[in-house]
Amino acid sequence: MTGGLTIGAGMARSLVQGLGDDCGAGAALAARLETGMVTIAPGIGIGGFGPASIGRAASDFTARHWLVQDEMGWRRTPEALPAGLAAFLAGAEAMRAYNSSRIDKIASAVVTLPDEPSTIARALRAHGPIHASLGRTEEVLGGIARAAITSFTVMSPFVNYEGARFAMQLFEQCNAPRRTLITRRAGPTKATVDMLMPTLDAMGVRVLNYILPAGDGYETFHAKVAIADADHAYVGSANMTKYARHSMELGVFLTGRQARAVASIVRAIEDISPAIGVR
């Protein structure tokens, strides 16, 4: 009971949207149906896909009247399957996997874990090996600094002495001619920046103050960013601060179009923020 329909654009879109991450399970199920299988018992796996995935795919096929469900599971109906259904869904699964790998290349998680003994680090290990693929904040920031060709900018609303020393290490690793620190010259950050301005100025680092009068208050920022040119960016929670307390920080590393979007924001901030001079 195959070959009665063709997979046009509308059905193709409906299948991919309906099955989503279960396109591979749908391909495995369709392949079995195409070879003559007429019943699917609940709770079985097919082609390496588990019962839950196969059950979701079978439910999608039921909504399309290719299967009917009863207390024994699913049964084939007289409705013909589209020609090449299994091959189409296998291709859709391959395309989804390809797109997912591309997304991984332009966005990845970055974390700072507290020094050992760390409660959160122990909890992460219990959730499987994925934690091992998380980028480490200091390593990612160093990589961004070294990747810069024309410009490297760090945005941190809060800066203390230890954090500023780390920021200067990043600037020292960077060969880009234009290096910029954007902060807000207020509170304890003001004292830190004023004390280190001669050193930053001697290094050729431009320091900008994004805290502007706005009505009865002020306009400022809370974002934490490091960006090389418009190609590599970190966006997250990590300020240029280091304390005795053990703090977990989380962010993302971006490349490509996403990094260019961040770059446009950073460049606009650079345009409106006055420079802090040596005092």
N, C-alpha and C positions, 0 to 999 in steps of 0.2 A: 504493500500500500504506500508506495512512494512515487514521486515524479508527477503528481497531479498539479502542482503549483510551482511557480518560479519565485525566487526570492528577489523581489524588486526593491527599490530604494526604501519604500515605506515599511515593508516587512523587515528589511535589514535593520533599519533604525529601531523598530519596535523590539526586535529580538535582542539587540545589543543593550538597549535601555532596560528592557524587562529582566534580562538575565544578569546584567552587570558583571560582578566578579564570578558568577557561575557560568560564564560562557563555556569554559572548559568542561564542566560537568554536563552542560547541555550537549556539547559535542559528543561526549562519551555515551550519553543516553541515546542520542539520535543515531549513533553508529550501531548500537545494539538493536534499536527498532528497525533500522534499515536492513539488518541481517535476519529479521523475522521474529525477534522477541515480541511476544504479545502481552506478557504480564510482568509487572515489576512489584516485587514484594516490598513492604515498608522495612526500613532499617538495613538495607543492603548498600554496599558500595559497588561502583562500576568504574573500571578503567583507572583505578587509583584514586578516585574521588570518593569521599566519605558519604555516609547515609544522609547527612544534613544537606550537603551540596546537591546530591542526586534528588533528594526530596523537593528542594526548592526548584530545581530544573523541571521535575515532573509536574509540579504545581503550575509552572508557567505553561508547559505543554497542555495541561488540562484546560487552562483558560483559553487556549487556542483550539480546543476540541480535537486535539490529536490523541489525547488520553482521557479516560474517565476514571474517577476515583471511587472506590467503595471500601468496605471494611477489610478487604483482602489486599488492598494496595491500589495499583493503577493497572488499567487494561487499555489496549489499543482500541481505537474507534475505527469505523469505516472511512473516516476522513483521511485523505491522502496527505502524506508528509511532503513538504516542498522538496523538489529535486536538489540534491547536493547540500541538504541541511547540515549534516555532520561536518562536511568539509568547510562550509561557510562559518560555522561556529568555532571550529578549530582555528581558522584564520583570524576570527574576531578575538579569540583568546590570545593568540600570538601578538596581535596588534596592541591589545591592552597591556600585555607584558612589556612590549617595547616602549610604549608611552610611559609606563610606570618607571622603567629604567631611566628614561630621559628626565623625568621629574626628580628622581633620586640624584641626578647629576647637577640639577640646578637648585636644589634645596635639601639641606641635611641638618639634623639636629645637632646642637652644640651645648655642652653642659660643663659647669664647674661643680665638682663634688667636694664636700668638706673633707679635710684631711682625716685620715684614719686615726682612731676608729670612727667610722661614719655609719650612722643608722640608715640613712637613705641609700648609701652604697650597698649595704647588705640587703636591703629590701629590693633594690634593682636586680641584683644577681639572682634573686629568687624568681624573677620574672623572665628568665631565659637569657640566651646569649645576645639578644639585640642590644643590650647596654654596651657591649664591647665595640659596637660600630659607632657609638656616639662620639662626635668630635670633642676634644678638650679645648676649652675656651682659650687658654693662653697659647696653645699650639696653633689654633685656627687664626687668632689675631696676628701671630707672628708670620704665618703664611701669607695673610693678606698684605701685611706691611712689605714683605719681600717681593710680592707680586706687582706692587705699584710701579708704574713707569713714569707717569707725568704728575700724579697727585695722590696723596694719602691723607685722609681726614679721619680724626677720631672725635666723636661726639659723646660727651659725658657731662651731665648736669652737676654731678658731685665728684670732687677730686680731693683726695687727701695726700699726704706726703708720700706714703708708700705706694699708692696708686699712681701718683705722678711719676715716680721713679720708674715704674713699669711702663707707663706711656712713653717716657723718654727712651727706654730700651727699644720699644717698637719703632720710634722715629730713627734711632740709630741703625736699625736693621734695614731701613728704607732708603733706596737710592733715588726716589722721585724728587725732582727739584722743588715741588710745592708740597709742603707738609703743614697740616693745620690741626689745631686743637680747638674745638668749640665747647665752651662750658658756660656756666652762669656765675658771674663774679658777685657772689652773695654768700652770707653766712661763713662757715668755716672754710668753704672753697675759696673765698676771696683771699683769706690770709695765705693759704697754700699757694695759690697762683701768683700772688704778688711777691712772695718769697722766692719762687722759682723762675720768675720772668727773666731775670738776667741770663740764667742758664739756657732757658728755652730760646731766648732771643739769639744767644751766641750759637745755638745749634741751627738757627735759621727756621725755627718753628713759629709760624704765625698763630697767635692766640686770639680767638674771637669771643665776644661776650653776647650771648643770645638771651638777654633779659631787657626788654624794651618797654617804655611807658605805654599804657593802654587804658585810657579813661581814668577811673579811680584806682586802677591796679596796674598790672604789668603782664606782658606777653613773654612766655618763656617756653621751655621744653622739658620733657622727662624721658625722651628716647635715648637709647644707648646704641651707638652705631660706630662701626669702623668700615671704611670703604676705600678700595684701591681703584683709582680711575672711575670707570663706570662698569667694571667687570666683575669685581669680587666684593661682597659685602657681608658683614655680620650685623644682625639686628637682634637685640635681646635685652636681658635685665642687668648685665654686668657693667657697673660703673667703674671708673678708674679709681677705685678705693680698695684698700685692704685693711682688714681689722683683725683683732684677736679672735673675734667670733668666727664660727665656722658657718659659712653661708653657701647654699646651693643656688647656682644661677643657671638660667636656661635661655637659649636663643636659637637662631637659625643662620646657617651660612647659605648665601644666595649667589648665583651667577646668572649670566644671560639677561633676559628681559627683566626679570625681577630685580636684579642688581641695578639695571639702568633706571628703573622706577625709583629706587631708593636714592640713586645718584641725583636725580632731578630735584628731589626734596632737599638733599644736602646742599646742592649748589645754590638753591634759593635761599637757604638759611645763611650761607656764606655771603650772599649779596646784601642781606639786611643787617648783619651783625657787625657792630663796630669792633675794631681791633683794640686789644689791650696793649699798651706800651709799657716799656720799662720805666719804673717810677724811682 
